[in-house]
Amino acid sequence: MTLSSSLAPGLAAPLGARFDGDGTNFAVFSQHARQMTLCLFSPDGRTETDRIVLPERDGDVWHGYLPGIRPGQLYGYRADGPYAPEHGHRFNANKLLIDPYAKRLTGHPRWHDALYGYTVGHKDEDLSFDTRDSAPFMPKCVVEDPSFSWGDDVPPAKPMEESVIYEAHVKGLTAQHPGTQGLSGFLALASEPMLDHLTCLGVTAIELLPIHAFVDDRFLVDKGLRNYWGYQTLGFFAPDPRYLSEGRLREVQHAVARLHSAGIEVILDVVYNHTCEGDQMGPTFAYKGLDNASYYRLAEDRRHYINDTGTGNTVNMDHPMVMRMVMDSLRYWVETFHVDGFRFDLCATLGRTSAGFDPGSAFFDALRQDPVLTRVKLIAEPWDIGPGGYQVGAFPPPFSEWNDKYRDGVRRFWRGDDLMAPELANRITGSAQQFDHSGRPATASVNLVTAHDGFTLADVTSYVERHNEANGEDNRDGHGDNASANFGVEGPTDDPEVIAARALRRRNMLATLLLSQGTPMLLAGDEFGNSQHGNNNAYCQDNEIGWLDWANADCEMMLFVQKLIAFRKAHPILRQKRFLHSRERIVDGIEDLFWWREDGEQMTDADWLDADRQVICAEMRMASGTPRYAQREEALFVVFNAGGEVALTMPAPPEGWHWVSHIDTARPKHGTEPAGDTVALAGASVRVFVLEAA
């Protein structure tokens, strides 16, 4: 009996390849195809053993059931339909297609002209038609049973106000760590040395750069480079094979369980705004060949693509089946892998309709009502490159957002730019101008001074210019304005004064980050001075440039960051959901926020407009409206000095209380000490005082 003769109608849901213990149900969406063919392959993926036309179509879902097909079976699809790019259709049955719902892939595409639906180099460009079979160059999908024995795994479920996020790359974090030698990918991430580092540091969540299966762009491969960061998604359900040492899904599940056991949440950076197929001149891997007109937002001429993402294409979230794919993917990662949240790359794109960005778009509404996704963290990168794409502060609750205004304001204040005192004051109190609306909490602002995209913190204090020559783009790529400083020497130096000044600047920015209202995010490696040698766009540097340099770690800086995180955790005033607006509190009639000059006088409007002002002093309390049971400490006095040494007059403490110094970035090893009426405030430093009973 042939496989075709044993084929049963199967079910239209769920989509993908689902093993039920006896066989596998295959279901795939295509609105405009005329025929859908399931292709089975030998265990090595080299031989196409069967082509089986799916017998049933329910609406736009093609499906069939094959008894005896078990986990490990390799497969793909061929879709037959019109090849009419001028009408938005790019069907080509000669091209093997990835199942958008594939749970695992055997590898990555091997670049060849046969991977394109058109004939590369033809005078008609993408209007031509290529008849070569792409299967020899394509990875194959794998039927999987993703079940895993989770035991007593319990997600840490940290509230945002208690969170300290650590942004990291699975390989970059672990590749050069001395304790992970012999391990790679998720097994290295789950190793004891990595868990020890994260727990000792005190972070509560690790935000991983994309782990969905992705593609190494052809232009990078031609230059001997790779897509290191991973922002070119091939499959939204499959982990990238390069992070699976043994090719098993359970490696990811094991890593999540291990991180959870250490009290650390796992947040995934996800890329649903575009795919790796590029524009009309790009390859055909999956979505173009399955139903180009449904999966992508097309221009009026239907041949070209709307490119709000800068990558050649934009996923069409207006189509219900495309939105279903994204929602199914998100739920899959929560339910099957127990991840704790998502950071959405170019999230403004996901909220776009034909009328532009809409905070009430169907996708955002779907997220907000979903019973699975409402219990995890949702973080937006609140921009894209399309019209009206910059939307910081515009996302609906429960989204939090990356706050680049915080990054730029903090860097420029510490660089000594004019008129930055009011800017820093706004940023350290939660960026209320952007986020204090619609019932959003102060934690909606995800504060960062660095991220994967840009200079590391060490490079912010060591370089004025980008140095991206290794990327092979003549140093034209990456940000041109980094609000950075080099203290008179571009790059490495042996000058002890420059080295000390750079270290102090780093401590000041780290202290600012962890003393601010909002949710702090720390870039992996910043805690010990990791450098990318001035490369501020290391997206293609899967090498020592992009990997963390553990061998040259600054252990004293790491101890200082541990101290800052521990201090933040110990003081609820620093991690409030309510905004501080200098309003009187019902519990004692005292305002929740005072701004002081260094001479002990309160700030005036003229002081805020003083372009030369480089010192701001904030006396903070629990915010007005905080319930009495949450009034767990009296006050903090936080001083940021980007200028020279000054005599600091302390606010008068209530009777029976006194101010105690806890943090001094100029003396990072110094312990606590009572403060007098006047304190010598070191130049270029941060001081933190706690109001304690005398």
C-alpha positions as CSV (number, residue, x, y, z in Angstrom):
1,M,0.0,0.0,0.0
2,T,1.4,3.4,-0.9
3,L,1.4,6.4,1.4
4,S,-1.0,8.1,-1.0
5,S,-3.5,5.3,-0.7
6,S,-3.4,5.4,3.1
7,L,-4.0,9.2,3.2
8,A,-7.0,10.2,5.2
9,P,-8.8,13.6,5.1
10,G,-7.5,14.7,8.5
11,L,-8.3,17.9,10.2
12,A,-7.9,21.6,9.4
13,A,-6.8,22.4,12.9
14,P,-4.3,22.8,14.4
15,L,-2.1,24.0,11.6
16,G,1.3,22.4,11.1
17,A,2.4,18.8,11.5
18,R,0.8,17.2,14.6
19,F,1.7,13.7,15.7
20,D,-1.1,12.0,17.6
21,G,0.6,8.7,18.6
22,D,-0.5,6.8,15.5
23,G,0.3,9.2,12.6
24,T,0.6,12.8,11.7
25,N,-2.0,15.4,10.6
26,F,-0.7,17.9,8.1
27,A,-2.5,21.3,7.7
28,V,-1.3,24.4,5.9
29,F,-2.9,27.7,4.9
30,S,-3.0,29.1,1.4
31,Q,-5.9,31.3,0.2
32,H,-4.8,31.5,-3.5
33,A,-3.1,28.1,-4.2
34,R,-4.7,25.7,-6.7
35,Q,-3.1,22.6,-5.2
36,M,-0.9,21.8,-2.2
37,T,1.6,18.9,-2.2
38,L,3.2,17.4,0.8
39,C,6.8,16.2,0.1
40,L,8.4,13.6,2.3
41,F,12.2,13.0,2.5
42,S,14.6,10.4,3.5
43,P,16.3,10.6,6.9
44,D,19.3,12.4,5.5
45,G,17.1,14.9,3.6
46,R,18.7,14.2,0.3
47,T,16.0,12.1,-1.4
48,E,12.4,13.1,-1.9
49,T,10.6,9.9,-1.3
50,D,7.0,10.9,-1.8
51,R,4.8,13.6,-3.2
52,I,1.3,13.5,-1.8
53,V,-1.4,15.9,-2.9
54,L,-3.3,17.0,0.2
55,P,-6.9,15.9,-0.4
56,E,-9.0,18.3,1.6
57,R,-9.5,22.0,1.8
58,D,-11.6,23.6,4.5
59,G,-11.8,27.3,3.7
60,D,-8.2,28.2,3.0
61,V,-6.6,25.4,5.0
62,W,-5.3,22.3,3.0
63,H,-4.9,19.2,5.1
64,G,-4.5,15.4,5.2
65,Y,-3.6,12.7,7.7
66,L,-0.9,10.0,7.2
67,P,-0.9,7.0,9.6
68,G,2.5,5.7,10.6
69,I,4.3,9.0,10.1
70,R,6.2,9.5,13.3
71,P,8.5,12.2,14.9
72,G,11.7,12.5,12.9
73,Q,10.0,12.4,9.5
74,L,11.4,15.2,7.2
75,Y,8.9,17.1,5.0
76,G,8.1,20.3,3.1
77,Y,5.5,21.6,0.7
78,R,5.1,22.6,-2.9
79,A,2.3,25.0,-3.8
80,D,0.8,25.2,-7.2
81,G,-0.9,28.4,-8.3
82,P,-0.5,31.4,-10.6
83,Y,2.9,32.9,-11.0
84,A,1.7,36.5,-11.6
85,P,3.9,39.0,-9.6
86,E,2.0,41.9,-11.2
87,H,-1.1,40.6,-9.3
88,G,0.8,39.7,-6.1
89,H,1.1,35.9,-6.8
90,R,4.4,34.1,-6.8
91,F,3.5,30.4,-6.8
92,N,6.2,28.1,-8.2
93,A,5.8,24.4,-7.6
94,N,9.5,23.8,-8.4
95,K,10.4,25.4,-5.0
96,L,10.3,23.4,-1.8
97,L,8.6,25.4,0.9
98,I,9.1,25.5,4.7
99,D,5.9,24.8,6.7
100,P,5.3,28.1,8.6
101,Y,4.3,26.0,11.6
102,A,7.3,23.7,11.5
103,K,8.5,22.9,15.0
104,R,12.1,22.1,13.9
105,L,14.3,22.5,10.8
106,T,17.2,20.4,9.8
107,G,19.5,23.4,9.1
108,H,19.6,26.5,6.9
109,P,19.3,27.2,3.2
110,R,22.5,26.7,1.1
111,W,22.6,29.7,-1.2
112,H,22.0,28.9,-4.8
113,D,20.1,30.6,-7.6
114,A,17.5,27.8,-7.6
115,L,16.2,29.2,-4.3
116,Y,14.6,32.1,-6.2
117,G,11.2,31.8,-7.9
118,Y,12.5,33.8,-10.9
119,T,15.6,33.3,-13.0
120,V,18.4,35.2,-11.4
121,G,20.0,37.6,-14.0
122,H,17.1,37.4,-16.4
123,K,16.3,40.7,-18.2
124,D,12.7,40.5,-16.9
125,E,13.9,40.1,-13.3
126,D,11.2,38.8,-11.0
127,L,8.7,38.6,-13.8
128,S,10.7,35.6,-15.2
129,F,10.1,32.0,-14.0
130,D,12.7,29.6,-12.7
131,T,12.1,25.8,-13.2
132,R,14.9,24.4,-11.1
133,D,14.1,22.3,-8.1
134,S,15.2,24.1,-4.9
135,A,14.9,21.1,-2.6
136,P,18.6,20.1,-2.6
137,F,19.4,23.6,-1.2
138,M,16.6,23.8,1.4
139,P,16.5,22.7,5.0
140,K,13.7,20.2,5.7
141,C,10.9,20.5,8.3
142,V,10.9,17.8,11.0
143,V,7.8,16.2,12.5
144,E,8.2,16.7,16.3
145,D,6.6,15.6,19.5
146,P,7.4,18.7,21.7
147,S,6.2,17.1,25.0
148,F,8.6,17.6,27.9
149,S,8.6,16.5,31.5
150,W,8.5,19.8,33.3
151,G,8.3,18.4,36.8
152,D,7.6,21.1,39.3
153,D,8.6,24.0,37.0
154,V,7.0,27.2,38.1
155,P,7.5,30.5,36.2
156,P,9.1,33.1,38.5
157,A,6.3,35.6,37.6
158,K,8.3,38.6,38.7
159,P,6.3,41.8,38.7
160,M,7.7,44.5,36.4
161,E,8.5,46.7,39.3
162,E,10.8,44.0,40.7
163,S,12.4,43.2,37.3
164,V,16.0,43.8,36.2
165,I,16.3,42.6,32.6
166,Y,19.6,41.3,31.1
167,E,19.7,41.4,27.3
168,A,22.0,38.7,25.9
169,H,22.8,36.6,22.9
170,V,22.7,32.8,23.4
171,K,26.1,32.2,21.7
172,G,27.7,35.6,22.4
173,L,27.1,35.2,26.2
174,T,28.5,31.7,26.4
175,A,31.1,31.2,23.6
176,Q,34.1,32.4,25.4
177,H,33.1,31.8,29.0
178,P,35.7,29.5,30.6
179,G,33.1,27.4,32.4
180,T,31.1,26.5,29.3
181,Q,33.9,24.9,27.2
182,G,32.6,21.8,25.4
183,L,29.0,23.1,25.5
184,S,27.2,25.4,23.1
185,G,23.8,26.9,22.5
186,F,21.1,26.3,25.0
187,L,23.1,23.7,26.9
188,A,25.8,26.3,27.5
189,L,23.2,28.8,28.6
190,A,21.8,26.3,31.1
191,S,25.2,25.5,32.5
192,E,26.1,26.0,36.2
193,P,28.6,28.8,35.5
194,M,26.1,30.9,33.5
195,L,23.4,30.4,36.2
196,D,25.9,31.4,38.9
197,H,26.8,34.6,37.0
198,L,23.2,35.6,36.5
199,T,22.1,34.9,40.0
200,C,25.2,36.5,41.6
201,L,24.6,39.6,39.5
202,G,21.1,39.8,40.7
203,V,19.2,40.1,37.4
204,T,15.6,38.7,37.3
205,A,15.1,38.1,33.6
206,I,17.3,37.3,30.6
207,E,16.1,38.7,27.3
208,L,17.4,36.6,24.4
209,L,18.1,38.0,21.0
210,P,16.1,36.1,18.3
211,I,16.2,32.3,18.7
212,H,13.5,31.6,16.0
213,A,15.0,29.9,13.0
214,F,16.7,32.5,10.8
215,V,18.8,32.9,7.6
216,D,22.3,34.0,7.0
217,D,21.7,36.7,4.2
218,R,23.4,35.9,0.9
219,F,25.3,39.1,0.8
220,L,26.8,38.2,4.2
221,V,27.7,34.7,3.2
222,D,29.4,36.0,0.1
223,K,31.6,38.2,2.3
224,G,32.4,35.3,4.7
225,L,30.1,36.7,7.4
226,R,26.9,35.5,9.2
227,N,23.7,36.9,10.5
228,Y,24.8,36.9,14.1
229,W,21.9,38.7,15.7
230,G,19.2,36.7,14.0
231,Y,16.7,39.4,12.8
232,Q,15.8,37.5,9.6
233,T,13.2,35.0,10.6
234,L,12.6,31.8,8.6
235,G,10.3,30.0,11.0
236,F,8.3,31.3,13.9
237,F,7.9,28.0,15.7
238,A,11.3,26.4,15.3
239,P,14.4,27.2,17.4
240,D,17.3,28.0,15.2
241,P,19.3,24.8,14.6
242,R,22.6,26.5,15.4
243,Y,21.6,26.7,19.1
244,L,20.6,23.1,19.4
245,S,23.8,21.0,20.1
246,E,22.0,17.7,19.8
247,G,19.1,18.9,17.5
248,R,16.5,18.4,20.1
249,L,13.7,20.8,21.2
250,R,14.2,19.7,24.8
251,E,17.5,21.6,25.0
252,V,15.5,24.8,24.9
253,Q,13.0,23.5,27.4
254,H,15.8,22.3,29.7
255,A,17.4,25.7,29.6
256,V,14.2,27.5,30.5
257,A,13.6,25.1,33.4
258,R,17.1,25.6,34.7
259,L,16.7,29.4,34.5
260,H,13.4,29.2,36.2
261,S,14.9,27.1,39.0
262,A,17.4,30.0,39.5
263,G,14.5,32.5,39.7
264,I,15.3,34.0,36.3
265,E,12.6,34.6,33.7
266,V,13.2,34.1,29.9
267,I,12.0,36.8,27.5
268,L,12.3,36.2,23.7
269,D,13.1,38.9,21.2
270,V,10.7,38.1,18.4
271,V,10.6,39.3,14.8
272,Y,7.0,39.1,13.4
273,N,7.2,42.3,11.4
274,H,9.0,40.9,8.4
275,T,10.6,37.6,7.2
276,C,13.9,36.6,5.6
277,E,12.4,36.5,2.0
278,G,13.2,40.2,1.3
279,D,11.5,42.1,-1.5
280,Q,10.5,41.1,-5.1
281,M,14.2,40.2,-5.8
282,G,14.5,38.0,-2.7
283,P,14.3,34.2,-2.4
284,T,11.3,31.9,-2.1
285,F,11.6,29.9,1.2
286,A,8.1,29.7,2.5
287,Y,5.6,32.6,2.6
288,K,6.1,33.9,-0.9
289,G,5.5,30.5,-2.4
290,L,2.6,29.5,-0.1
291,D,0.6,32.7,-0.6
292,N,2.5,35.9,-1.2
293,A,-0.6,38.1,-1.5
294,S,-1.8,37.0,1.9
295,Y,1.4,37.0,4.0
296,Y,2.8,40.3,2.9
297,R,1.6,43.9,2.6
298,L,1.9,44.8,-1.0
299,A,2.2,48.1,-2.8
300,E,-0.6,49.3,-5.1
301,D,1.0,47.8,-8.1
302,R,0.9,44.4,-6.3
303,R,4.4,43.5,-7.6
304,H,6.3,45.4,-5.0
305,Y,6.3,45.3,-1.2
306,I,5.5,47.9,1.4
307,N,8.8,48.3,3.3
308,D,8.1,49.8,6.7
309,T,10.7,47.6,8.3
310,G,13.7,48.4,6.1
311,T,14.2,44.7,5.3
312,G,12.3,44.6,2.0
313,N,9.0,43.3,3.2
314,T,6.3,43.8,5.9
315,V,4.2,41.0,7.3
316,N,0.5,41.6,6.6
317,M,-1.1,41.6,10.1
318,D,-4.4,42.7,8.6
319,H,-4.9,39.1,7.3
320,P,-6.7,37.0,9.9
321,M,-4.7,33.8,9.0
322,V,-1.4,35.7,9.3
323,M,-2.4,37.1,12.6
324,R,-3.5,33.6,13.7
325,M,0.0,32.4,12.8
326,V,1.6,35.0,15.0
327,M,-0.8,34.4,17.9
328,D,-0.3,30.7,17.6
329,S,3.4,31.1,17.6
330,L,3.4,33.3,20.8
331,R,1.1,30.8,22.6
332,Y,3.3,27.9,21.5
333,W,6.4,29.4,23.0
334,V,4.5,30.1,26.3
335,E,2.8,26.8,26.6
336,T,5.4,24.5,25.1
337,F,8.6,26.2,26.2
338,H,7.3,28.1,29.3
339,V,8.8,31.4,28.2
340,D,7.9,34.4,30.4
341,G,7.5,37.2,27.8
342,F,8.4,38.7,24.5
343,R,10.2,41.8,23.2
344,F,8.6,42.7,19.8
345,D,11.1,43.9,17.2
346,L,9.8,47.0,15.3
347,C,6.5,46.6,17.1
348,A,5.1,49.7,15.5
349,T,4.8,47.6,12.3
350,L,2.6,45.1,14.1
351,G,0.1,47.9,14.9
352,R,-0.1,49.3,11.4
353,T,-3.3,49.3,9.4
354,S,-4.0,50.9,6.0
355,A,-4.4,54.1,7.9
356,G,-1.1,54.0,9.7
357,F,-0.2,53.1,13.3
358,D,-3.2,52.3,15.5
359,P,-2.8,51.5,19.3
360,G,-6.2,49.9,19.0
361,S,-5.2,47.6,16.1
362,A,-6.6,44.1,15.9
363,F,-3.3,42.5,16.8
364,F,-2.9,44.6,20.0
365,D,-6.5,43.9,20.9
366,A,-6.0,40.2,20.3
367,L,-3.0,40.2,22.6
368,R,-4.8,42.0,25.3
369,Q,-7.7,39.5,25.5
370,D,-5.7,36.3,25.1
371,P,-5.8,34.2,28.3
372,V,-2.3,32.8,27.7
373,L,-0.5,35.9,26.6
374,T,-2.0,38.3,29.2
375,R,0.0,36.5,31.9
376,V,3.4,37.1,30.3
377,K,5.5,40.3,29.8
378,L,5.0,42.2,26.5
379,I,7.7,44.7,25.6
380,A,7.6,46.8,22.4
381,E,10.4,48.2,20.4
382,P,8.1,51.2,19.7
383,W,9.3,52.3,16.2
384,D,9.8,51.3,12.6
385,I,11.1,53.2,9.6
386,G,7.7,53.8,7.9
387,P,5.6,57.0,8.0
388,G,4.8,58.0,11.6
389,G,6.8,55.0,12.8
390,Y,8.2,56.5,15.9
391,Q,5.7,55.7,18.6
392,V,7.4,55.8,22.0
393,G,4.8,56.0,24.7
394,A,1.9,55.3,22.3
395,F,1.4,51.6,23.0
396,P,-1.6,50.3,25.0
397,P,-1.3,48.6,28.4
398,P,0.0,46.1,29.3
399,F,2.9,46.8,26.9
400,S,6.1,48.1,28.3
401,E,8.4,49.9,25.8
402,W,12.1,50.3,25.1
403,N,12.8,54.0,25.9
404,D,15.5,55.4,23.6
405,K,14.8,58.9,25.0
406,Y,16.1,57.6,28.3
407,R,19.3,56.3,26.6
408,D,20.0,59.5,24.8
409,G,19.2,61.7,27.8
410,V,21.4,59.8,30.2
411,R,24.4,59.7,27.8
412,R,24.2,63.4,27.0
413,F,23.8,64.5,30.6
414,W,27.0,62.6,31.6
415,R,28.8,63.9,28.5
416,G,28.1,67.4,29.8
417,D,25.8,68.6,27.0
418,D,23.9,71.9,27.7
419,L,20.4,71.9,29.1
420,M,20.3,68.3,30.1
421,A,19.3,68.7,33.8
422,P,15.6,68.8,33.1
423,E,16.0,66.0,30.6
424,L,17.7,63.7,33.2
425,A,15.1,64.7,35.8
426,N,12.3,63.5,33.4
427,R,14.1,60.2,32.6
428,I,15.0,59.2,36.2
429,T,11.3,59.7,37.3
430,G,9.9,57.4,34.7
431,S,9.5,59.6,31.5
432,A,6.0,60.6,32.6
433,Q,5.6,62.8,29.5
434,Q,5.6,59.6,27.4
435,F,4.1,57.0,29.7
436,D,1.8,58.6,32.3
437,H,-1.5,58.1,30.6
438,S,-4.2,55.4,30.1
439,G,-3.4,53.9,33.5
440,R,0.1,52.9,32.5
441,P,2.6,52.4,35.3
442,A,6.1,53.9,35.5
443,T,7.4,50.4,34.8
444,A,6.1,50.8,31.2
445,S,9.4,52.6,30.5
446,V,12.1,50.0,29.9
447,N,15.2,52.1,30.6
448,L,18.4,51.4,28.8
449,V,21.7,53.1,28.2
450,T,22.9,50.4,25.8
451,A,21.5,47.5,23.8
452,H,22.7,45.0,21.3
453,D,22.2,47.7,18.6
454,G,24.9,50.3,19.2
455,F,28.0,50.7,21.3
456,T,28.6,48.7,24.4
457,L,28.9,50.8,27.6
458,A,32.7,50.4,27.5
459,D,32.7,51.7,23.9
460,V,30.3,54.6,24.8
461,T,33.2,55.8,27.0
462,S,36.1,54.9,24.6
463,Y,35.0,56.0,21.1
464,V,33.5,59.0,19.5
465,E,33.3,57.5,16.0
466,R,32.0,54.1,15.0
467,H,34.5,51.5,13.8
468,N,32.5,49.1,11.7
469,E,35.1,48.3,9.0
470,A,34.8,44.5,9.7
471,N,31.2,44.6,8.5
472,G,32.4,45.2,4.9
473,E,30.3,48.2,4.3
474,D,33.0,50.9,4.3
475,N,32.0,51.9,7.8
476,R,28.8,53.5,6.5
477,D,26.5,51.2,8.6
478,G,25.4,51.7,12.2
479,H,24.4,54.9,14.1
480,G,26.4,58.0,13.3
481,D,25.4,59.9,16.5
482,N,26.2,57.8,19.6
483,A,26.3,60.6,22.3
484,S,29.6,59.0,23.3
485,A,33.0,60.3,24.5
486,N,36.5,59.0,24.4
487,F,38.2,61.3,27.0
488,G,40.8,62.4,24.5
489,V,41.9,59.0,23.2
490,E,40.0,57.1,20.5
491,G,40.0,53.4,21.6
492,P,42.3,51.5,24.0
493,T,44.9,53.4,26.0
494,D,47.4,52.8,28.8
495,D,46.9,56.3,30.3
496,P,45.8,55.6,33.9
497,E,43.9,58.9,34.2
498,V,41.8,58.2,31.0
499,I,41.2,54.6,32.2
500,A,40.0,55.8,35.6
501,A,37.8,58.6,34.0
502,R,36.2,56.1,31.7
503,A,35.5,53.6,34.5
504,L,33.9,56.4,36.6
505,R,31.7,57.4,33.7
506,R,30.5,53.8,33.3
507,R,29.7,53.6,37.0
508,N,27.8,56.8,36.8
509,M,25.6,55.6,33.9
510,L,25.0,52.2,35.5
511,A,24.1,53.9,38.7
512,T,21.7,56.2,36.9
513,L,20.1,53.2,35.2
514,L,19.5,51.3,38.4
515,L,18.4,54.3,40.5
516,S,15.7,55.4,38.0
517,Q,12.0,54.8,38.1
518,G,11.0,52.3,35.4
519,T,12.3,48.9,34.4
520,P,16.1,48.7,34.0
521,M,17.6,46.7,31.1
522,L,21.3,45.9,31.3
523,L,23.3,44.8,28.1
524,A,25.2,41.6,28.8
525,G,28.8,42.4,29.3
526,D,28.3,46.0,30.4
527,E,28.7,44.8,34.0
528,F,32.3,44.0,33.4
529,G,33.4,46.4,30.7
530,N,33.0,44.3,27.5
531,S,34.1,46.0,24.3
532,Q,33.3,45.5,20.7
533,H,36.3,47.6,19.7
534,G,34.1,50.5,18.5
535,N,31.8,48.4,16.3
536,N,28.3,49.7,16.9
537,N,26.5,47.4,14.5
538,A,27.9,43.9,15.2
539,Y,24.9,42.2,13.6
540,C,27.2,40.1,11.3
541,Q,30.1,39.5,13.7
542,D,29.7,35.9,14.9
543,N,33.2,36.0,16.3
544,E,35.3,37.6,19.0
545,I,33.9,41.1,18.1
546,G,30.4,40.0,19.0
547,W,31.1,37.5,21.7
548,L,31.6,38.6,25.3
549,D,35.3,38.9,26.3
550,W,35.2,37.1,29.7
551,A,39.0,36.8,29.8
552,N,39.4,40.6,30.3
553,A,36.4,41.1,32.6
554,D,36.6,44.1,35.0
555,C,35.7,42.2,38.3
556,E,35.6,45.4,40.3
557,M,33.0,46.9,37.9
558,M,31.0,43.6,38.2
559,L,31.0,43.8,42.0
560,F,29.8,47.4,41.8
561,V,26.9,46.4,39.5
562,Q,25.9,43.7,42.0
563,K,25.9,46.3,44.7
564,L,23.6,48.6,42.6
565,I,21.2,45.8,41.8
566,A,21.0,44.7,45.4
567,F,20.4,48.3,46.5
568,R,17.6,48.7,44.1
569,K,16.0,45.5,45.3
570,A,16.3,46.7,48.9
571,H,14.6,50.0,48.3
572,P,11.0,50.1,47.1
573,I,11.2,53.8,46.4
574,L,13.3,53.1,43.3
575,R,10.8,50.6,41.8
576,Q,7.4,52.1,42.0
577,K,4.5,51.7,39.6
578,R,3.1,55.1,40.4
579,F,4.7,58.2,39.0
580,L,6.3,60.8,41.2
581,H,4.8,64.3,40.6
582,S,5.7,66.2,43.7
583,R,2.2,65.7,45.1
584,E,1.4,65.6,48.8
585,R,0.8,62.2,50.4
586,I,-2.3,61.6,52.5
587,V,-0.2,59.5,55.0
588,D,1.9,62.5,56.1
589,G,1.2,65.6,53.9
590,I,4.8,65.5,52.6
591,E,5.3,65.7,48.8
592,D,6.6,62.6,47.2
593,L,9.4,64.4,45.3
594,F,11.5,67.4,45.9
595,W,14.2,68.9,43.6
596,W,17.1,70.6,45.3
597,R,20.0,72.6,44.3
598,E,23.4,71.7,45.7
599,D,23.2,74.7,48.1
600,G,20.1,73.3,49.8
601,E,17.6,75.6,48.1
602,Q,14.7,74.1,46.0
603,M,15.0,74.3,42.3
604,T,13.3,77.2,40.5
605,D,12.2,77.6,36.9
606,A,15.4,79.6,36.2
607,D,17.5,76.8,37.6
608,W,15.9,74.3,35.2
609,L,16.6,76.6,32.3
610,D,20.2,77.2,33.2
611,A,22.2,75.6,30.3
612,D,25.3,75.2,32.6
613,R,23.5,73.3,35.3
614,Q,25.2,69.9,35.8
615,V,23.9,68.9,39.3
616,I,20.4,67.7,40.1
617,C,19.3,66.4,43.5
618,A,16.1,64.4,44.0
619,E,14.6,63.6,47.3
620,M,12.2,60.8,46.7
621,R,9.4,59.0,48.8
622,M,6.8,56.5,48.0
623,A,4.4,58.1,45.6
624,S,1.3,59.9,46.5
625,G,-1.6,57.5,46.4
626,T,0.5,54.5,47.6
627,P,-1.5,52.6,50.2
628,R,-0.3,52.9,53.8
629,Y,0.7,49.2,53.9
630,A,3.2,49.8,51.2
631,Q,4.9,52.8,52.9
632,R,8.0,50.7,53.8
633,E,10.7,53.3,53.9
634,E,11.0,57.1,54.5
635,A,13.1,58.7,51.8
636,L,16.1,58.6,49.5
637,F,18.3,61.5,48.4
638,V,19.9,60.9,45.0
639,V,22.4,63.3,43.6
640,F,23.7,63.3,40.0
641,N,26.8,65.5,39.4
642,A,28.2,65.8,35.9
643,G,30.4,68.8,36.9
644,G,33.2,69.4,39.3
645,E,33.5,68.9,43.0
646,V,30.9,70.9,45.0
647,A,29.8,71.3,48.7
648,L,26.5,69.6,48.9
649,T,24.0,70.9,51.5
650,M,21.8,68.0,52.7
651,P,18.0,68.4,53.2
652,A,17.1,68.9,56.8
653,P,16.1,65.5,58.2
654,P,13.1,65.1,60.5
655,E,13.8,65.0,64.2
656,G,15.2,61.6,65.2
657,W,16.4,60.8,61.7
658,H,19.6,61.3,59.7
659,W,20.9,60.8,56.2
660,V,23.3,57.8,55.6
661,S,25.4,57.5,52.5
662,H,25.1,54.2,50.8
663,I,26.4,54.6,47.2
664,D,29.2,56.8,45.9
665,T,30.4,56.1,42.4
666,A,33.7,58.0,43.1
667,R,34.3,55.5,45.9
668,P,32.7,52.3,44.7
669,K,34.1,50.2,47.5
670,H,33.2,52.6,50.3
671,G,30.6,51.4,52.8
672,T,27.8,53.2,54.5
673,E,28.5,56.4,56.6
674,P,26.3,59.0,58.2
675,A,26.2,62.3,56.4
676,G,26.6,65.7,58.1
677,D,24.8,68.9,57.2
678,T,27.2,69.4,54.3
679,V,28.9,66.7,52.2
680,A,31.9,67.1,49.8
681,L,30.4,65.8,46.5
682,A,33.1,64.5,44.2
683,G,33.1,65.8,40.6
684,A,31.5,63.5,38.0
685,S,29.8,61.2,40.5
686,V,26.5,59.8,41.8
687,R,25.7,59.8,45.5
688,V,22.7,58.1,47.2
689,F,21.6,58.7,50.8
690,V,19.0,56.9,52.8
691,L,16.9,58.5,55.5
692,E,17.3,56.3,58.5
693,A,16.4,56.4,62.2
694,A,19.2,58.0,64.2
